[in-house]
């Protein structure tokens, strides 16, 4: 495991934690639909936890499937920019997630 893979995995951990915080924060906003807010928060937290675990174990080992699984992040951010027009924070996170993918490219 090289240093660049560790850095790339760390970037994915940071993105995942940030996404989890964003998702969880929906329960503290003035509720429009409490069920919807709870669904968004629980899904976001679940995705964040799963991404952290994938980044810390199989991605750092260089497992190809984990690298493909992490493609979800740039696709997620690109879809937000394309369909919602949310350039901030999604465009910088898109670029950051692409950098993390480049750093963690499976060598095998």
Beta strands, then each sheet from edge to edge (+ up, - down):
end
